[in-house]
């Protein structure tokens, strides 16, 4: 007997042929699953469709679209034990890339057919669901500056160009970063708190890769002293992401914690899973094993902490 699965499909995601994508999805999945296909609209989001599917006791929920659709569906499934299948068709496909899920339609469908699921972490940021990461300062400014038209036209390059602009205009702020065992005060340009992150999220790469199922948040602190130093640091972060190596550079610190509170002076913009949600302060709490996902990936152990590279840092143990 076939298992039932609700497929939430965003027809306007990505730059490909959505009809062709849907036909391929159906050809691979319909022999294995009884598919209930629901389409997002301007009025009804992927998150709302996912909540309706949860209320309807769906066995499996599949999300096909860009990061906004996949993240919205994932957020609705936190603490439900309903498996999520991600069939990403967007520009960045950050969620899929973070978890090692293929970002081609055919390969992603085959992961779902194979049926292997894994518990991964989720998080809450100021009581809002968080699947990927929250960025304070530089990352938030970069996301806000990369407008929708540029993203549609240039894809990931829009973020790169925006990031280079923000590096030239980099300003620092004072951050107080509180975890269960310490309080850190440091002048910084960016604080990134990651639950999961793709290699392209260079500001979440201080530990050489975010472990998405360890029950901990990965906190990266970027404190370059000059714009030239910021550019050099960003280049090394990119190299570290490509080589999966830990960053050992002045001005880059990182640590892991179950929860973290970030207060800044002056107040800074905050981006949560790609959307600006307001300003600091923020409090982020990890939800260990909060999501069940079809994902073919093994995690690796990484270094837990490096704070000595941050100039002028003050750390008080609690």
Secondary structure, DSSP 8 states (H G I E B T S, - for coil): --EEEEEEE-TTSSSS-HHHHHHHHHHHHTTTEEEEEEE--SSS-HHHHHHHHHHTT-SEEEEEESHHHHHHHHHHTTTT--EEEEEE-SSS-HHHHHHT--SSHHHHHHHHHHT-EEEEEEEEETTEEESSEEEEEHHHHHHHHS-HHHHHHHTHHHHHHHHHHHHHT---EEEEEEESSEEEEEEESEEEEESS--TT-GGG-TTSS--TTSS-EEEEEE--SSHHHHHHHHHHHHHHHHHT-----TTEEEEEESEEEEEEES--EEEETTEEEEES-EEEEEEEEEEEEE-----------B-TTSTT-EEEE-
